[in-house]
Amino acid sequence: MKKSQDGFQSKELLEGGAWEVGSKSKMNYKNLELIETILINKLPQEFIGLYEHKHMVNTMYCKFTALDDNLTQLDQEIHYTQFNGFIPKVMAKLFPGMFKRQVQKWLDQFKTVVEESS
């Protein structure tokens, strides 16, 4: 994650077993702290996680589809389900592309890391 997500520093397991459904982890970034709860883990096919921050809550759905022996398609959907506070709510309404750009940036970085490691 340090290679594919700018600012990522560490991930600390809080409850449950690593990567188990229901487990909770604290994800630390340079200017951000998230609590991740694993809702579904059927890797390598799919993964769904709930991410909670003091200003917002979102659910991320990832589906991996093998297209051939050397090519995999990643489909990802992120649903923002809650914004807390006046400023986050205004930013979500006025600048929804800001969230999409950050997600796309991390997807592009993930793609580069995977392709370089192959």
N, C-alpha and C positions, 0 to 999 in steps of 0.2 A: 504494500500500500504506500510505502514511502516513495516509491518510484512512480506511482501512477496517480497520487493525489497530493497536490501541493499543500504544504503545511502540516501533513500528517506526521505525528510524533510517536504515538503509542496506542496500544489497545490493551485494556486491562479487564480480565474476566471478573465479573462481580457475583454472578449466580449461575449455577448449573455447570455442565461440562462444555468444553470448547466445541463450538459449532453445533451443539445440541439444540433442538427445538425447545423454546422457552428460556434458553440461557440469555443472560444480560451481560453486556460489556460496556465499559466506558471507553470511548474513542476520543483521544486528545489530538487536537490540531493546534497550530500556532495561535490562532485567535478564536478557537471554537472547541466546545466540548459537547459530545453527543452521547446519548445512551442508546445502544443498539439492543433490540430484542429480536431474536430469531424466531420467525413465525413458521416458516417452512424451509427445510433444507433437504432437497433432493438432488444435490450436486452429484454428478456434473450436468444434470438437465435443468434444474431450476432452483431458485433461492428467493425467499421473500423475507425482508427485514423491516422492522418498525424503528424509526429514528426519532428520538425526542431531544429537543433543545429548548432552552428557556423561552425562545421566541417562536418556535414552530414545531410541528409534528408532521412527519411524512412516512409513507410506506413505499418501499422500493421493491419492485418485482423484476427479477432477471431470469431470462430463459435462454439457454444455450442449445443450439441446434447444429449438429454435425452436417455439413453440406457435402463433404467428402473426407478422405483420410487426412487432408492437410488444411481444411478450411472449416471454420466454425462461425456461425452467426450468433451474435448476442443481441437480443431484444430486451430493452429495459424501459420500464414505466415507473415514474415517480409521481405519487399522488400526495399533494400537500393537503392535509386534512384539518389543520388547525394553525392559526396564527395568533400569537399572544402579544398584546400591546398595540398601541396606536401606530407607531412607526412601521413595524413589520406588516401590519394590515394595509397601510397606505402603499408601502413598497410593493407588496404582492399585487395590488390593484393597478398601480401606475407603471410598474416595471416588471411584468411577469417574465419577460425575456431574460432578465438578469439571472433567474434561477435556472432557466434552460441552458444559458451559456455556460454556467459553472458545471452543470452535469455533463454537457457535451465536451467541455475541456477535459474533465476527468475520464470520460469514455475514450477520447482520442489518446490521452496519455496511457491508459490501460492497453489500448490496441498496440501502441508503439512498444510498450514493455513486453507484451506477449510475442509480438512478431520478432523482436530482437532476441528473445530467449529461445526461439525455435531453431 
